[in-house]
């Protein structure tokens, strides 16, 4: 993995530590609710719960799941040295749970009319990872 230095003096990219067990369980078909119950710090499990709820028209439930994944991700980012801003690269797979939860939170916020939160989360996603914003839509 290449580490890029910001020549303008910005913060370095934050790379969350890998926690493969929840990701592997999800990839092998374990229900996201079971993974979240076993690994409640997994933003990826919460993001998948948010996606499933949203796809089934349960927007408020999606919002709650996404918010949980987002806050779990913020906690992990801070433990990894993140100071509240700077890149959170999409190409580092362990970052994807947080980025997906942030996207899901923006989407659900927009759906329930929380325009300010939608804009804040959308800007946060794009500022953290343009690749994630482009990939997730």
N, CA, C and O atoms as a MOPAC input file, in Angstrom:
PM7 MOZYME 1SCF
protein

 N      0.85000 1    -1.16600 1     0.00000 1
 C      0.00000 1     0.00000 1     0.00000 1
 C      0.89800 1     1.23100 1     0.00000 1
 O      1.81100 1     1.34200 1     0.81800 1
 N      0.63800 1     2.14300 1    -0.90800 1
 C      1.41000 1     3.36700 1    -0.99700 1
 C      0.86600 1     4.37500 1     0.01600 1
 O     -0.34500 1     4.53500 1     0.16300 1
 N      1.77100 1     5.04000 1     0.70000 1
 C      1.40500 1     6.10500 1     1.61400 1
 C      1.76100 1     7.40900 1     0.91800 1
 O      2.90000 1     7.61000 1     0.49700 1
 N      0.78000 1     8.28900 1     0.80100 1
 C      0.98900 1     9.55100 1     0.10400 1
 C      1.16100 1    10.66600 1     1.12200 1
 O      0.42100 1    10.75100 1     2.10200 1
 N      2.14600 1    11.52000 1     0.87700 1
 C      2.37900 1    12.65000 1     1.75000 1
 C      1.72000 1    13.87600 1     1.14400 1
 O      1.86200 1    14.12900 1    -0.05200 1
 N      1.00400 1    14.63400 1     1.95200 1
 C      0.38500 1    15.86300 1     1.50700 1
 C      1.43700 1    16.95500 1     1.57800 1
 O      1.85400 1    17.34300 1     2.67000 1
 N      1.87300 1    17.45700 1     0.42500 1
 C      2.92000 1    18.45900 1     0.38400 1
 C      2.44700 1    19.83000 1     0.84400 1
 O      3.26700 1    20.72800 1     1.03600 1
 N      1.15600 1    20.01200 1     1.02200 1
 C      0.62000 1    21.26700 1     1.50500 1
 C      0.48000 1    21.27700 1     3.02700 1
 O     -0.01300 1    22.25100 1     3.59700 1
 N      0.90100 1    20.22100 1     3.67600 1
 C      0.89400 1    20.18200 1     5.12600 1
 C     -0.40000 1    19.72100 1     5.76000 1
 O     -0.58800 1    19.90500 1     6.96300 1
 N     -1.30500 1    19.12500 1     4.98700 1
 C     -2.54600 1    18.60600 1     5.54600 1
 C     -2.28500 1    17.35500 1     6.37500 1
 O     -1.18500 1    16.80300 1     6.35000 1
 N     -3.29400 1    16.91500 1     7.10400 1
 C     -3.11200 1    15.71200 1     7.92000 1
 C     -2.90800 1    14.47900 1     7.03500 1
 O     -3.41500 1    14.41400 1     5.91500 1
 N     -2.16700 1    13.51600 1     7.54800 1
 C     -1.96700 1    12.28900 1     6.77300 1
 C     -3.27000 1    11.49400 1     6.70900 1
 O     -4.15100 1    11.68200 1     7.54700 1
 N     -3.39600 1    10.60800 1     5.72200 1
 C     -4.57900 1     9.75400 1     5.64800 1
 C     -4.70000 1     8.87500 1     6.89400 1
 O     -3.69700 1     8.43000 1     7.45300 1
 N     -5.92100 1     8.63700 1     7.31200 1
 C     -6.17100 1     7.73600 1     8.43400 1
 C     -6.54100 1     6.37500 1     7.87500 1
 O     -7.41100 1     6.24900 1     7.01300 1
 N     -5.86300 1     5.36500 1     8.38200 1
 C     -6.11900 1     3.98300 1     7.98000 1
 C     -6.54600 1     3.21400 1     9.22700 1
 O     -5.74000 1     2.97100 1    10.12500 1
 N     -7.80900 1     2.83900 1     9.27000 1
 C     -8.29700 1     2.07000 1    10.41000 1
 C     -7.62400 1     0.70800 1    10.44700 1
 O     -7.30200 1     0.14700 1     9.40000 1
 N     -7.41000 1     0.17300 1    11.63900 1
 C     -6.82600 1    -1.17100 1    11.72700 1
 C     -7.79500 1    -2.20800 1    11.15200 1
 O     -9.01500 1    -2.05300 1    11.20700 1
 N     -7.21500 1    -3.24600 1    10.61100 1
 C     -8.04400 1    -4.28900 1    10.01300 1
 C     -8.66600 1    -5.15200 1    11.09700 1
 O     -8.00300 1    -5.54200 1    12.05800 1
 N     -9.93700 1    -5.44300 1    10.93100 1
 C    -10.67700 1    -6.35700 1    11.79500 1
 C    -11.42400 1    -7.29200 1    10.85700 1
 O    -12.60200 1    -7.07200 1    10.57600 1
 N    -10.75600 1    -8.33600 1    10.36700 1
 C    -11.32400 1    -9.14000 1     9.28300 1
 C    -12.51900 1   -10.00900 1     9.66300 1
 O    -13.30800 1   -10.36400 1     8.78700 1
 N    -12.68000 1   -10.36300 1    10.93600 1
 C    -13.73500 1   -11.30400 1    11.29000 1
 C    -15.12700 1   -10.83500 1    10.89500 1
 O    -15.85500 1   -11.59300 1    10.25400 1
 N    -15.53300 1    -9.60400 1    11.25200 1
 C    -16.88000 1    -9.18800 1    10.84100 1
 C    -17.02300 1    -9.12800 1     9.31900 1
 O    -18.04900 1    -9.53700 1     8.77500 1
 N    -16.01000 1    -8.62700 1     8.64100 1
 C    -16.05700 1    -8.53300 1     7.18100 1
 C    -16.19600 1    -9.90900 1     6.55300 1
 O    -16.96700 1   -10.08000 1     5.60900 1
 N    -15.46000 1   -10.89500 1     7.06300 1
 C    -15.53300 1   -12.26300 1     6.53000 1
 C    -16.88800 1   -12.89000 1     6.80400 1
 O    -17.43900 1   -13.57000 1     5.93900 1
 N    -17.43300 1   -12.67200 1     7.99200 1
 C    -18.76000 1   -13.20800 1     8.29800 1
 C    -19.80700 1   -12.63300 1     7.34300 1
 O    -20.64800 1   -13.36200 1     6.81800 1
 N    -19.74600 1   -11.33100 1     7.12700 1
 C    -20.69900 1   -10.69100 1     6.21700 1
 C    -20.52400 1   -11.20700 1     4.79600 1
 O    -21.50700 1   -11.47500 1     4.10500 1
 N    -19.28500 1   -11.34700 1     4.36000 1
 C    -19.01200 1   -11.83600 1     3.00400 1
 C    -19.50200 1   -13.26400 1     2.81700 1
 O    -19.84600 1   -13.66400 1     1.70500 1
 N    -19.53500 1   -14.03500 1     3.90200 1
 C    -19.97600 1   -15.43200 1     3.83300 1
 C    -21.47300 1   -15.59400 1     4.09200 1
 O    -21.96000 1   -16.71500 1     4.23600 1
 N    -22.20500 1   -14.47400 1     4.15200 1
 C    -23.65600 1   -14.56000 1     4.24300 1
 C    -24.25600 1   -14.49300 1     5.63000 1
 O    -25.46700 1   -14.65900 1     5.77800 1
 N    -23.45000 1   -14.25600 1     6.65300 1
 C    -24.01000 1   -14.10300 1     7.99500 1
 C    -24.85300 1   -12.83300 1     8.02600 1
 O    -24.44200 1   -11.80300 1     7.49300 1
 N    -26.00100 1   -12.90000 1     8.63400 1
 C    -26.90200 1   -11.74600 1     8.71100 1
 C    -26.20500 1   -10.57600 1     9.39700 1
 O    -25.56300 1   -10.75900 1    10.43100 1
 N    -26.32700 1    -9.36800 1     8.82700 1
 C    -25.70300 1    -8.20400 1     9.45900 1
 C    -26.13600 1    -8.00700 1    10.91500 1
 O    -25.34200 1    -7.54200 1    11.73300 1
 N    -27.37700 1    -8.35200 1    11.24900 1
 C    -27.81600 1    -8.20400 1    12.64400 1
 C    -27.03300 1    -9.13600 1    13.56600 1
 O    -26.71300 1    -8.76400 1    14.69600 1
 N    -26.72400 1   -10.33700 1    13.09600 1
 C    -25.92900 1   -11.26900 1    13.90100 1
 C    -24.49100 1   -10.76200 1    14.05100 1
 O    -23.88800 1   -10.88900 1    15.11600 1
 N    -23.95400 1   -10.19100 1    12.98000 1
 C    -22.58100 1    -9.66700 1    13.03600 1
 C    -22.52900 1    -8.44800 1    13.95900 1
 O    -21.60000 1    -8.31700 1    14.75600 1
 N    -23.51500 1    -7.55800 1    13.86100 1
 C    -23.55000 1    -6.37800 1    14.73200 1
 C    -23.68700 1    -6.78300 1    16.19900 1
 O    -23.10700 1    -6.14600 1    17.07900 1
 N    -24.44700 1    -7.83200 1    16.45700 1
 C    -24.60400 1    -8.29900 1    17.83900 1
 C    -23.29400 1    -8.87100 1    18.38200 1
 O    -22.97400 1    -8.68600 1    19.55600 1
 N    -22.54100 1    -9.56300 1    17.53200 1
 C    -21.28000 1   -10.16600 1    17.95700 1
 C    -20.13100 1    -9.16000 1    17.94700 1
 O    -19.23200 1    -9.22500 1    18.78500 1
 N    -20.16800 1    -8.22700 1    16.98700 1
 C    -19.12200 1    -7.21200 1    16.82400 1
 C    -19.77200 1    -5.82800 1    16.75000 1
 O    -19.82000 1    -5.23200 1    15.67400 1
 N    -20.27000 1    -5.31000 1    17.87000 1
 C    -21.00000 1    -4.04300 1    17.82800 1
 C    -20.16100 1    -2.84000 1    17.41700 1
 O    -20.71600 1    -1.78000 1    17.12800 1
 N    -18.85500 1    -2.97500 1    17.38400 1
 C    -18.01200 1    -1.86700 1    16.93700 1
 C    -17.82000 1    -1.86500 1    15.42200 1
 O    -17.16500 1    -0.96900 1    14.88900 1
 N    -18.37300 1    -2.84300 1    14.72600 1
 C    -18.19700 1    -2.94800 1    13.28000 1
 C    -19.10900 1    -1.97100 1    12.52700 1
 O    -20.31400 1    -2.19200 1    12.41500 1
 N    -18.52100 1    -0.90500 1    12.02300 1
 C    -19.30300 1     0.04500 1    11.21700 1
 C    -19.86900 1    -0.62600 1     9.97800 1
 O    -20.95400 1    -0.26900 1     9.51800 1
 N    -19.14400 1    -1.59200 1     9.43700 1
 C    -19.61100 1    -2.27400 1     8.23100 1
 C    -20.92300 1    -3.01000 1     8.48400 1
 O    -21.83100 1    -2.95300 1     7.65400 1
 N    -21.03400 1    -3.69400 1     9.61100 1
 C    -22.27800 1    -4.40100 1     9.92600 1
 C    -23.44200 1    -3.41000 1    10.05300 1
 O    -24.53300 1    -3.66400 1     9.54300 1
 N    -23.20900 1    -2.28900 1    10.72800 1
 C    -24.26100 1    -1.28000 1    10.88800 1
 C    -24.62400 1    -0.66000 1     9.54100 1
 O    -25.79400 1    -0.39200 1     9.27200 1
 N    -23.61100 1    -0.43300 1     8.69000 1
 C    -23.88100 1     0.12400 1     7.35700 1
 C    -24.73600 1    -0.84100 1     6.53500 1
 O    -25.64600 1    -0.41800 1     5.82300 1
 N    -24.44000 1    -2.12900 1     6.63600 1
 C    -25.24600 1    -3.10400 1     5.89400 1
 C    -26.67100 1    -3.16800 1     6.44500 1
 O    -27.62600 1    -3.31600 1     5.68100 1
 N    -26.81600 1    -3.05900 1     7.75000 1
 C    -28.15700 1    -2.99900 1     8.33200 1
 C    -28.90300 1    -1.76200 1     7.82000 1
 O    -30.08700 1    -1.83100 1     7.49100 1
 N    -28.19700 1    -0.63700 1     7.75600 1
 C    -28.80800 1     0.59900 1     7.25800 1
 C    -29.22700 1     0.44400 1     5.80300 1
 O    -30.31300 1     0.87700 1     5.41800 1
 N    -28.37400 1    -0.17000 1     4.99500 1
 C    -28.70700 1    -0.37100 1     3.58300 1
 C    -29.93300 1    -1.26500 1     3.42600 1
 O    -30.83000 1    -0.97200 1     2.63500 1
 N    -29.96300 1    -2.34700 1     4.18100 1
 C    -31.09600 1    -3.26800 1     4.08900 1
 C    -32.40100 1    -2.61100 1     4.50600 1
 O    -33.42900 1    -2.78600 1     3.85100 1
 N    -32.35800 1    -1.85700 1     5.59100 1
 C    -33.56600 1    -1.17400 1     6.04800 1
 C    -34.01900 1    -0.14700 1     5.01300 1
 O    -35.21200 1    -0.03800 1     4.73000 1
 N    -33.08100 1     0.60100 1     4.45100 1
 C    -33.43600 1     1.61700 1     3.46600 1
 C    -34.06200 1     0.99100 1     2.22400 1
 O    -35.06600 1     1.47800 1     1.70500 1
 N    -33.45200 1    -0.09500 1     1.76000 1
 C    -33.96000 1    -0.78300 1     0.56800 1
 C    -35.37400 1    -1.32300 1     0.78200 1
 O    -36.12300 1    -1.50400 1    -0.17700 1
 N    -35.73400 1    -1.57800 1     2.03500 1
 C    -37.05900 1    -2.10100 1     2.34400 1
 C    -38.01600 1    -1.02400 1     2.85100 1
 O    -39.05500 1    -1.33400 1     3.43400 1
 N    -37.66000 1     0.25100 1     2.62600 1
 C    -38.54900 1     1.34700 1     2.96200 1
 C    -38.61400 1     1.71800 1     4.42800 1
 O    -39.48900 1     2.48600 1     4.82700 1
 N    -37.72100 1     1.19800 1     5.23300 1
 C    -37.69400 1     1.49300 1     6.66400 1
 C    -36.63100 1     2.57400 1     6.91900 1
 O    -35.55800 1     2.30700 1     7.46100 1
 N    -36.97100 1     3.80000 1     6.51000 1
 C    -35.99700 1     4.88600 1     6.48500 1
 C    -35.54500 1     5.30000 1     7.88300 1
 O    -34.35800 1     5.54400 1     8.10000 1
 N    -36.47000 1     5.38200 1     8.82400 1
 C    -36.08500 1     5.78100 1    10.18500 1
 C    -35.17000 1     4.72600 1    10.79100 1
 O    -34.19400 1     5.06700 1    11.46000 1
 N    -35.46700 1     3.46900 1    10.57100 1
 C    -34.60500 1     2.38400 1    11.04700 1
 C    -33.22700 1     2.48900 1    10.37700 1
 O    -32.19900 1     2.32400 1    11.03300 1
 N    -33.21500 1     2.76100 1     9.07800 1
 C    -31.95900 1     2.93500 1     8.36500 1
 C    -31.13900 1     4.06800 1     8.98200 1
 O    -29.93000 1     3.94100 1     9.17700 1
 N    -31.80700 1     5.16000 1     9.28000 1
 C    -31.15600 1     6.31300 1     9.90000 1
 C    -30.49200 1     5.90800 1    11.22900 1
 O    -29.34700 1     6.27300 1    11.49800 1
 N    -31.21200 1     5.16700 1    12.03300 1
 C    -30.67400 1     4.74900 1    13.33400 1
 C    -29.47500 1     3.81900 1    13.17600 1
 O    -28.46800 1     3.98000 1    13.86500 1
 N    -29.57800 1     2.85900 1    12.28200 1
 C    -28.44300 1     1.96400 1    12.03200 1
 C    -27.24500 1     2.74400 1    11.50400 1
 O    -26.11600 1     2.53500 1    11.94800 1
 N    -27.49400 1     3.64500 1    10.55500 1
 C    -26.39900 1     4.41900 1     9.96800 1
 C    -25.73000 1     5.29800 1    11.02200 1
 O    -24.50600 1     5.42000 1    11.05000 1
 N    -26.53500 1     5.90600 1    11.88300 1
 C    -25.96600 1     6.76400 1    12.92600 1
 C    -25.09300 1     5.94500 1    13.87700 1
 O    -24.03800 1     6.41000 1    14.30800 1
 N    -25.52800 1     4.74400 1    14.19900 1
 C    -24.71600 1     3.87900 1    15.06800 1
 C    -23.38700 1     3.55400 1    14.39000 1
 O    -22.33000 1     3.66900 1    15.01100 1
 N    -23.43400 1     3.14800 1    13.11600 1
 C    -22.20300 1     2.83900 1    12.39200 1
 C    -21.29000 1     4.03400 1    12.25900 1
 O    -20.06900 1     3.90900 1    12.36000 1
 N    -21.87600 1     5.18600 1    12.03400 1
 C    -21.11700 1     6.43400 1    11.92600 1
 C    -20.38600 1     6.73000 1    13.23300 1
 O    -19.19100 1     7.02500 1    13.22200 1
 N    -21.09100 1     6.65500 1    14.35200 1
 C    -20.45400 1     6.95700 1    15.63600 1
 C    -19.41500 1     5.91200 1    16.02200 1
 O    -18.37400 1     6.25300 1    16.58300 1
 N    -19.68500 1     4.64800 1    15.72900 1
 C    -18.67200 1     3.61200 1    15.97600 1
 C    -17.42700 1     3.89100 1    15.13700 1
 O    -16.30200 1     3.70600 1    15.60000 1
 N    -17.64100 1     4.33800 1    13.89600 1
 C    -16.52700 1     4.68000 1    13.01800 1
 C    -15.75000 1     5.88900 1    13.50700 1
 O    -14.52000 1     5.89100 1    13.45700 1
 N    -16.44600 1     6.91700 1    13.98000 1
 C    -15.74600 1     8.08400 1    14.52900 1
 C    -14.87200 1     7.68800 1    15.70700 1
 O    -13.73900 1     8.15200 1    15.83300 1
 N    -15.40300 1     6.82800 1    16.56900 1
 C    -14.60400 1     6.34800 1    17.69900 1
 C    -13.33900 1     5.64400 1    17.21300 1
 O    -12.25200 1     5.88000 1    17.74100 1
 N    -13.48200 1     4.78600 1    16.21100 1
 C    -12.33000 1     4.05100 1    15.67600 1
 C    -11.34200 1     5.00300 1    15.01100 1
 O    -10.13100 1     4.84500 1    15.16800 1
 N    -11.84200 1     5.98300 1    14.27600 1
 C    -10.94900 1     6.95300 1    13.63600 1
 C    -10.13800 1     7.71000 1    14.67700 1
 O     -8.93300 1     7.89800 1    14.51000 1
 N    -10.78300 1     8.13900 1    15.73500 1
 C    -10.06700 1     8.87600 1    16.78800 1
 C     -9.00200 1     7.99400 1    17.43800 1
 O     -7.89500 1     8.45400 1    17.71700 1
 N     -9.34100 1     6.73000 1    17.67600 1
 C     -8.34400 1     5.81800 1    18.25000 1
 C     -7.16200 1     5.62000 1    17.29900 1
 O     -6.04700 1     5.33200 1    17.73500 1
 N     -7.41500 1     5.77700 1    15.99300 1
 C     -6.36200 1     5.61100 1    14.98700 1
 C     -5.57900 1     6.90300 1    14.74500 1
 O     -4.70800 1     6.94100 1    13.87500 1
 N     -5.87500 1     7.95800 1    15.50100 1
 C     -5.10500 1     9.18600 1    15.40900 1
 C     -5.74100 1    10.31100 1    14.60600 1
 O     -5.14500 1    11.37800 1    14.45800 1
 N     -6.93800 1    10.08900 1    14.08900 1
 C     -7.63300 1    11.10600 1    13.30800 1
 C     -7.99500 1    12.27300 1    14.22100 1
 O     -8.45100 1    12.06600 1    15.34600 1
 N     -7.79600 1    13.48800 1    13.74200 1
 C     -8.02500 1    14.68500 1    14.55500 1
 C     -9.26500 1    15.47600 1    14.14100 1
 O     -9.36600 1    16.66400 1    14.44500 1
 N    -10.20700 1    14.83200 1    13.45200 1
 C    -11.43600 1    15.50400 1    13.09500 1
 C    -11.50500 1    15.96400 1    11.65800 1
 O    -12.52600 1    16.49300 1    11.22000 1
 N    -10.42700 1    15.76700 1    10.91900 1
 C    -10.42800 1    16.10100 1     9.50400 1
 C     -9.27000 1    15.38200 1     8.82800 1
 O     -8.36300 1    14.86400 1     9.47900 1
 N     -9.33100 1    15.36700 1     7.53000 1
 C     -8.27700 1    14.72000 1     6.75300 1
 C     -8.78600 1    13.49000 1     6.03700 1
 O     -9.89600 1    13.02300 1     6.29200 1
 N     -7.96800 1    12.96900 1     5.14000 1
 C     -8.38600 1    11.85100 1     4.29500 1
 C     -8.64200 1    10.55700 1     5.06900 1
 O     -7.92600 1    10.20300 1     6.00600 1
 N     -9.69500 1     9.87500 1     4.63300 1
 C    -10.02900 1     8.53000 1     5.11400 1
 C    -10.19600 1     7.70400 1     3.83100 1
 O    -11.31200 1     7.55300 1     3.33400 1
 N     -9.10400 1     7.17700 1     3.30200 1
 C     -9.12800 1     6.58900 1     1.95400 1
 C    -10.05600 1     5.38900 1     1.79600 1
 O    -10.05200 1     4.46800 1     2.61300 1
 N    -10.85000 1     5.42100 1     0.72800 1
 C    -11.74200 1     4.32300 1     0.35100 1
 C    -10.93800 1     3.08600 1    -0.02500 1
 O    -11.38500 1     1.96600 1     0.22200 1
 N     -9.76300 1     3.26600 1    -0.61500 1
 C     -9.00000 1     2.11200 1    -1.08100 1
 C     -8.42300 1     1.28300 1     0.06800 1
 O     -7.91800 1     0.18500 1    -0.16600 1
 N     -8.48900 1     1.78300 1     1.29700 1
 C     -8.09300 1     0.99900 1     2.47500 1
 C     -9.36600 1     0.32000 1     2.99600 1
 O    -10.19300 1     0.96300 1     3.64300 1
 N     -9.51800 1    -0.95500 1     2.71900 1
 C    -10.78100 1    -1.66200 1     2.96800 1
 C    -11.34200 1    -1.48400 1     4.37900 1
 O    -12.55700 1    -1.33400 1     4.51300 1
 N    -10.52200 1    -1.49400 1     5.44500 1
 C    -11.10300 1    -1.29800 1     6.78300 1
 C    -11.80200 1     0.05300 1     6.97700 1
 O    -12.60100 1     0.19900 1     7.90200 1
 N    -11.51500 1     1.04300 1     6.12200 1
 C    -12.18700 1     2.34500 1     6.21400 1
 C    -13.59800 1     2.30900 1     5.62600 1
 O    -14.41000 1     3.19100 1     5.90800 1
 N    -13.88800 1     1.31300 1     4.82300 1
 C    -15.13200 1     1.31300 1     4.05800 1
 C    -16.38100 1     1.21800 1     4.91300 1
 O    -17.41500 1     1.76600 1     4.53100 1
 N    -16.33000 1     0.54800 1     6.04900 1
 C    -17.51200 1     0.46900 1     6.91500 1
 C    -17.92700 1     1.85100 1     7.39100 1
 O    -19.10500 1     2.20400 1     7.33400 1
 N    -16.95600 1     2.63600 1     7.86300 1
 C    -17.26100 1     3.99500 1     8.29900 1
 C    -17.79900 1     4.83300 1     7.13700 1
 O    -18.81200 1     5.51900 1     7.27700 1
 N    -17.12300 1     4.77300 1     6.00200 1
 C    -17.53600 1     5.58000 1     4.85100 1
 C    -18.92600 1     5.17400 1     4.35700 1
 O    -19.72000 1     6.03000 1     3.96700 1
 N    -19.21800 1     3.89100 1     4.37200 1
 C    -20.55400 1     3.42800 1     3.97000 1
 C    -21.61100 1     3.88900 1     4.96800 1
 O    -22.71200 1     4.27100 1     4.57200 1
 N    -21.28400 1     3.85600 1     6.26200 1
 C    -22.23300 1     4.32500 1     7.27900 1
 C    -22.47500 1     5.82600 1     7.12300 1
 O    -23.60700 1     6.28600 1     7.27300 1
 N    -21.44000 1     6.58500 1     6.82700 1
 C    -21.57300 1     8.02600 1     6.61700 1
 C    -22.46800 1     8.30400 1     5.40500 1
 O    -23.33400 1     9.17900 1     5.45400 1
 N    -22.25600 1     7.56700 1     4.33800 1
 C    -23.10800 1     7.70100 1     3.15500 1
 C    -24.55500 1     7.33900 1     3.49500 1
 O    -25.47900 1     8.05300 1     3.10600 1
 N    -24.75500 1     6.24400 1     4.21000 1
 C    -26.10900 1     5.80600 1     4.57100 1
 C    -26.79400 1     6.83500 1     5.46400 1
 O    -28.00000 1     7.05000 1     5.35000 1
 N    -26.03700 1     7.46500 1     6.34300 1
 C    -26.60500 1     8.49600 1     7.21400 1
 C    -27.04700 1     9.70400 1     6.38300 1
 O    -28.12200 1    10.25500 1     6.61800 1
 N    -26.23400 1    10.11200 1     5.42400 1
 C    -26.61200 1    11.22800 1     4.55100 1
 C    -27.88000 1    10.88500 1     3.78500 1
 O    -28.80000 1    11.69900 1     3.70500 1
 N    -27.93100 1     9.69900 1     3.22900 1
 C    -29.07700 1     9.26500 1     2.42400 1
 C    -30.36000 1     9.24400 1     3.26600 1
 O    -31.39700 1     9.75000 1     2.83700 1
 N    -30.28200 1     8.66300 1     4.44700 1
 C    -31.45900 1     8.58100 1     5.30900 1
 C    -31.86600 1     9.96700 1     5.80800 1
 O    -33.05600 1    10.27300 1     5.89100 1
 N    -30.88600 1    10.80300 1     6.13700 1
 C    -31.19900 1    12.15900 1     6.59700 1
 C    -31.95600 1    12.92300 1     5.51600 1
 O    -32.93100 1    13.61400 1     5.80900 1
 N    -31.51500 1    12.80100 1     4.28300 1
 C    -32.20000 1    13.46600 1     3.18400 1
 C    -33.64000 1    12.94000 1     3.06100 1
 O    -34.57000 1    13.70800 1     2.81600 1
 N    -33.80500 1    11.64600 1     3.23200 1
 C    -35.12700 1    11.03200 1     3.07900 1
 C    -36.12200 1    11.45500 1     4.14400 1
 O    -37.32900 1    11.43800 1     3.90100 1
 N    -35.63600 1    11.83400 1     5.32100 1
 C    -36.55200 1    12.26900 1     6.37900 1
 C    -36.59700 1    13.79000 1     6.50900 1
 O    -37.16600 1    14.32300 1     7.46200 1
 N    -35.99100 1    14.48200 1     5.54300 1
 C    -36.07100 1    15.93500 1     5.53600 1
 C    -35.05400 1    16.65900 1     6.39000 1
 O    -35.20200 1    17.85300 1     6.64700 1
 N    -34.03100 1    15.96300 1     6.83000 1
 C    -32.96200 1    16.58000 1     7.61600 1
 C    -31.90900 1    17.13100 1     6.65900 1
 O    -30.81100 1    16.58500 1     6.55300 1
 N    -32.25000 1    18.21400 1     5.96200 1
 C    -31.39100 1    18.74700 1     4.90200 1
 C    -30.02200 1    19.17900 1     5.42200 1
 O    -29.01000 1    18.92700 1     4.76900 1
 N    -29.97400 1    19.81800 1     6.57300 1
 C    -28.69500 1    20.26700 1     7.12600 1
 C    -27.77300 1    19.07800 1     7.40300 1
 O    -26.58400 1    19.12200 1     7.08600 1
 N    -28.32600 1    18.02100 1     7.99500 1
 C    -27.50500 1    16.84000 1     8.26900 1
 C    -27.09600 1    16.14700 1     6.97500 1
 O    -25.96500 1    15.67500 1     6.85300 1
 N    -28.00900 1    16.08400 1     6.01200 1
 C    -27.66700 1    15.51900 1     4.70900 1
 C    -26.47600 1    16.26300 1     4.09500 1
 O    -25.51700 1    15.64100 1     3.63800 1
 N    -26.54400 1    17.57400 1     4.08800 1
 C    -25.45400 1    18.36600 1     3.49600 1
 C    -24.16000 1    18.19500 1     4.27000 1
 O    -23.09300 1    18.05800 1     3.67000 1
 N    -24.23900 1    18.20100 1     5.59500 1
 C    -23.03600 1    18.02900 1     6.42400 1
 C    -22.39300 1    16.67300 1     6.16700 1
 O    -21.17900 1    16.58800 1     5.98100 1
 N    -23.19500 1    15.61600 1     6.15600 1
 C    -22.65900 1    14.26600 1     5.95600 1
 C    -22.14100 1    14.08600 1     4.53000 1
 O    -21.11200 1    13.44200 1     4.32400 1
 N    -22.83500 1    14.64200 1     3.55600 1
 C    -22.37700 1    14.53800 1     2.16400 1
 C    -21.04800 1    15.24900 1     1.97600 1
 O    -20.15500 1    14.73100 1     1.30600 1
 N    -20.91100 1    16.43300 1     2.56200 1
 C    -19.64800 1    17.17400 1     2.48100 1
 C    -18.54600 1    16.42600 1     3.21500 1
 O    -17.42300 1    16.33200 1     2.72000 1
 N    -18.85300 1    15.90200 1     4.37300 1
 C    -17.88400 1    15.12900 1     5.16100 1
 C    -17.40200 1    13.92600 1     4.35400 1
 O    -16.20400 1    13.64500 1     4.32300 1
 N    -18.31700 1    13.21700 1     3.70500 1
 C    -17.94000 1    12.05600 1     2.89500 1
 C    -17.02000 1    12.48200 1     1.75600 1
 O    -15.96500 1    11.88000 1     1.55800 1
 N    -17.40300 1    13.50300 1     1.01200 1
 C    -16.59900 1    13.95000 1    -0.12900 1
 C    -15.23200 1    14.45400 1     0.34200 1
 O    -14.21900 1    14.17200 1    -0.29700 1
 N    -15.19300 1    15.19600 1     1.45300 1
 C    -13.91800 1    15.70700 1     1.96700 1
 C    -13.02200 1    14.58200 1     2.47400 1
 O    -11.80100 1    14.65100 1     2.33700 1
 N    -13.62300 1    13.54800 1     3.05900 1
 C    -12.85900 1    12.43000 1     3.60600 1
 C    -12.34500 1    11.51300 1     2.51400 1
 O    -11.20800 1    11.04300 1     2.56200 1
 N    -13.20000 1    11.26400 1     1.52100 1
 C    -12.83900 1    10.32400 1     0.45600 1
 C    -13.64900 1    10.60300 1    -0.80400 1
 O    -14.76400 1    10.10300 1    -0.95000 1
 N    -13.09400 1    11.39600 1    -1.71400 1
 C    -13.80100 1    11.60000 1    -2.98900 1
 C    -14.12400 1    10.28300 1    -3.68800 1
 O    -15.16500 1    10.16200 1    -4.33400 1
 N    -13.23600 1     9.29700 1    -3.56200 1
 C    -13.48900 1     7.98400 1    -4.20500 1
 C    -14.71700 1     7.31200 1    -3.59800 1
 O    -15.51100 1     6.71200 1    -4.32200 1
 N    -14.88200 1     7.40300 1    -2.28700 1
 C    -16.06000 1     6.82800 1    -1.63800 1
 C    -17.32300 1     7.54900 1    -2.09900 1
 O    -18.32600 1     6.91000 1    -2.41500 1
 N    -17.27200 1     8.88400 1    -2.13700 1
 C    -18.43800 1     9.65200 1    -2.57600 1
 C    -18.81900 1     9.27800 1    -4.00000 1
 O    -20.00200 1     9.13300 1    -4.30800 1
 N    -17.83700 1     9.12200 1    -4.86100 1
 C    -18.11400 1     8.74900 1    -6.25000 1
 C    -18.64700 1     7.31600 1    -6.35300 1
 O    -19.57400 1     7.04200 1    -7.11500 1
 N    -18.05200 1     6.41400 1    -5.58200 1
 C    -18.44000 1     5.00400 1    -5.63500 1
 C    -19.83400 1     4.78100 1    -5.06100 1
 O    -20.62900 1     4.03300 1    -5.62800 1
 N    -20.12800 1     5.42400 1    -3.94500 1
 C    -21.38600 1     5.19700 1    -3.24800 1
 C    -22.53500 1     6.03400 1    -3.81500 1
 O    -23.70600 1     5.74300 1    -3.57500 1
 N    -22.19000 1     7.05300 1    -4.55400 1
 C    -23.21900 1     7.89900 1    -5.17800 1
 C    -23.64600 1     8.95900 1    -4.28900 1
 O    -24.50500 1     9.76200 1    -4.65300 1

